[in-house]
Amino acid sequence: DIAGIVRDGSGAPTGLASAPLRLAPGLRALTDVAWINGTDLGVLADDPDSAAPRPYVVTLGQQVRALPAVEGATAITTLGGERRLVVAGSTGLKLRAGGTWQQIAVGEGIVVAGR
């Protein structure tokens, strides 16, 4: 669920919108979520075919697009936009490279400033 933020006249947050928007109700067992940009999210959720986490791109317009699986996926973030998605998995960190993932480092996670 995504909830809008209610702001006062000066722009200060005062609460959450009364009705959250439910995105991708067909996805199950979400592991991690990261904003890609102002309208898209990167989501790790169970793959219905394998019950292992798989990366997806979910839009506020309710479009869900599966990306290639990453072995042992545990976290998702972006270095800036969909083309720079990074997934942490059991074999290290993978950067999106077209229709596949490229190994960029060995490790368990990545910290991106300002995210």
C-alpha positions as CSV (number, residue, x, y, z in Angstrom):
1,D,0.0,0.0,0.0
2,I,1.2,3.5,-0.8
3,A,-0.3,6.5,1.1
4,G,-0.1,10.1,0.1
5,I,1.1,12.7,2.5
6,V,-1.2,15.5,3.6
7,R,0.6,18.8,3.9
8,D,-0.4,22.2,5.4
9,G,-0.2,25.5,3.6
10,S,3.6,25.8,4.2
11,G,4.3,22.3,2.9
12,A,4.9,20.7,6.3
13,P,3.5,17.1,6.6
14,T,0.4,16.8,8.8
15,G,-0.7,13.2,8.2
16,L,-1.4,10.4,5.7
17,A,-4.1,10.4,3.1
18,S,-7.2,8.6,4.2
19,A,-7.2,5.9,1.5
20,P,-4.0,4.2,0.6
21,L,-3.4,3.0,-3.0
22,R,-2.9,-0.8,-3.1
23,L,-0.3,-1.7,-5.8
24,A,0.3,-5.1,-7.3
25,P,-2.1,-7.1,-5.2
26,G,-1.0,-10.3,-7.1
27,L,2.5,-10.1,-5.7
28,R,3.1,-12.1,-2.5
29,A,5.7,-12.2,0.3
30,L,7.4,-8.9,-0.5
31,T,11.0,-8.9,0.7
32,D,12.1,-5.4,-0.1
33,V,10.8,-2.2,-1.9
34,A,12.7,0.8,-3.2
35,W,11.5,3.9,-5.1
36,I,13.1,3.9,-8.6
37,N,11.7,7.3,-9.5
38,G,8.5,9.4,-8.8
39,T,6.1,6.8,-10.3
40,D,7.9,3.4,-10.2
41,L,9.1,1.0,-7.5
42,G,11.5,-1.8,-7.5
43,V,10.0,-4.8,-5.6
44,L,11.4,-8.1,-4.5
45,A,8.5,-10.6,-4.2
46,D,8.0,-14.3,-4.4
47,D,8.1,-15.7,-7.9
48,P,5.0,-17.8,-8.4
49,D,7.0,-20.4,-10.3
50,S,9.7,-20.9,-7.7
51,A,8.6,-19.3,-4.4
52,A,12.0,-17.5,-4.3
53,P,12.2,-13.7,-4.3
54,R,12.3,-12.1,-7.8
55,P,12.7,-8.4,-8.8
56,Y,9.8,-6.6,-10.3
57,V,9.1,-3.1,-11.5
58,V,5.7,-1.8,-10.3
59,T,4.2,1.5,-11.4
60,L,1.7,3.7,-9.7
61,G,-0.5,2.9,-12.8
62,Q,-0.7,-0.7,-11.6
63,Q,1.7,-2.2,-14.2
64,V,3.8,-5.1,-12.9
65,R,6.8,-6.3,-14.9
66,A,9.0,-9.2,-13.8
67,L,12.7,-8.8,-14.3
68,P,15.2,-11.7,-14.6
69,A,15.7,-13.6,-11.4
70,V,18.7,-13.1,-9.2
71,E,19.8,-16.1,-7.1
72,G,19.0,-15.6,-3.5
73,A,17.8,-12.0,-3.9
74,T,17.5,-10.2,-0.5
75,A,17.5,-6.5,-1.3
76,I,16.8,-4.0,-4.1
77,T,17.8,-0.4,-4.6
78,T,18.8,1.9,-7.4
79,L,21.8,4.1,-8.2
80,G,19.4,6.3,-10.2
81,G,16.5,5.1,-12.3
82,E,15.4,1.7,-13.6
83,R,18.5,1.0,-15.7
84,R,20.7,1.3,-12.6
85,L,18.8,-1.1,-10.4
86,V,21.0,-3.1,-8.0
87,V,19.9,-6.4,-6.4
88,A,21.8,-8.0,-3.5
89,G,21.7,-11.8,-3.7
90,S,23.5,-14.9,-2.4
91,T,26.2,-14.5,-5.1
92,G,26.9,-10.8,-4.5
93,L,25.6,-7.5,-5.9
94,K,24.1,-7.4,-9.4
95,L,23.5,-4.3,-11.6
96,R,20.8,-4.4,-14.3
97,A,22.4,-4.8,-17.7
98,G,19.7,-4.8,-20.4
99,G,17.8,-8.1,-20.1
100,T,20.1,-9.6,-17.5
101,W,22.2,-8.8,-14.4
102,Q,25.9,-8.0,-14.2
103,Q,28.0,-8.9,-11.2
104,I,29.4,-5.7,-9.7
105,A,30.7,-6.7,-6.3
106,V,30.8,-9.4,-3.7
107,G,28.9,-8.4,-0.6
108,E,25.5,-8.5,1.1
109,G,24.2,-5.0,0.5
110,I,24.7,-1.5,-0.8
111,V,24.1,1.9,0.7
112,V,23.1,4.7,-1.7
113,A,23.3,8.2,-0.3
114,G,19.9,10.0,-0.2
115,R,17.8,6.9,-0.5
